[in-house]
Amino acid sequence: MLNRIAAVILTLACAYGAFHFTINRSFVNPYPVVCDLVSDKIYLPKEDLKEWHRTCMEHSRYVTPYTKKDLILRDINYVLGSLRVSHLEIYDAPEVRGIWRGEVKETGLSGEFVDSEMVVFKVLPHSPAERVGFKKGDVIVAINGEQPSSWSIESEAGDYQIRRASDEFTIKLHPGVVKRNESMQLNRLKEQTALLEVPSFRAEFFKDEALKSTSANLSKYKSVIVDLRNNAGGNFVAGLRFLSLFLCEPTVIGKLEKPKAKLGRAEMPDLLDDEKQLQILERNREVVLRTFRNSSCFSGSVKVLVDGRTSSVAEMVAQGLKEYRNSPLRGAPSRGQLLVGVWYPMDEIAPGVQISIPEALYVSGKGHQIEGQGVQVEKILYYNLPQMQAGIDSWVNSFQD
């Protein structure tokens, strides 16, 4: 009997040892990969990265084959964040899908604080929030008894305490997978004025057919308000195509500079393909960004709204309209994040994980560097609580006074 027990124990011990031996043999510490890749690719001078690289490598000592993926991602982003540049971040697979495909698990709500009240600005169609009855203008008093934020209302599950006019009640809300429609939307405000909402510069929304349709509809108006609030950017050629709706002649609106590239100068062609754009950037130290000829461009008045979430290509577009159409910009200074992030797979951590590394910076046609500075507005706006609760966008109204 004792011999049988000993045999079982020995078998289990061997299996346990084999399991851990296999894990240790297959484990690749991701930190050296990340530290070396960032130092080699990022636009910053290598001599300025020596201390950072040393610190980054030190973190590799605290990782084992059993360290949870979430902890690794969080710590790597902490290390990357110490460089204080945009477009330098590591993303888990669901986040990558959300960024590139517009598929994210969220509530479908967006809003901001107005006079210390969290007001719902938008309820996405077919979202969990729309299905349970949220409305634009609702005031979110609390989520699970805690004060809400503009970030928590987008993703947090639980009991939402709502105030609507004189009524106060609770709605249970759980996030779900939402496919965002981030195509351009042109809406009539007055007989001669329209609002052009541009939620994203993802390439799929700027193909020829969509641009022709938008151009034809713009011709019905004498004035347009371009709304770039909450636009996190996207594809550079998509931004150039959009600007071509308003700049009739080809115009150099800026350039991308890649300090670590070999000598070379090129012009970005009218191609939406992200890979081809990166190939051009890879081969050249400077890439000129010029708009494309458009005989049916909009010649009326163009005004622009930006906020603290307007970033990347959306900032390039806002600055281009400011510099070459003398468009008045209102709202809040933009985010100041305009570098070219190149994405690399990080299978060392898990399938689908990717890292974005900024390899080039943008300089506008008139010499303005947006990274760290943002696009400056001529007038800072503040939301009007009664108007927002009534479903009226007070920022848009500021251009109609």
Buried (B, 14 or more C-beta within 10 A) or exposed (E): EEEEEEEEEEEEEEEEEEEEEEEEEEBEBBBEBBBEBBBEBBBBEEEEBEEBBEEBBEBBEEBEEEBEEEEBBEBBBEBBEEBEBBBBBBBBEEBBBBBBEBBBBBBBBBBBBBEEBBBBBBBBEEBBBBEBEBEBBBBBBBBEEEEBBBEBBBEBBBEBBBBBEEEEEEBEBEBBEBEBEBBBEBEEBEEEBBBBBBBBBBBBBBEEEBBEEBBEBBEEBBBBBBBBBBBBBBBBBBBBBBBBBBBBEBBEBBBBBBEBBEEEEBBBEEEBEBEEBBEBBBEBBBBBBBBBEBEEBBEBBBBBBBBBBBBBBBBBBBBBBBBBBEBBBBBBBBBBBBBBBBBBEBEBBEEBBBBBBBBBBBBBBEEBBBBBEBBBBEEEBEBBBEBBBEEEBBBBEBBEE
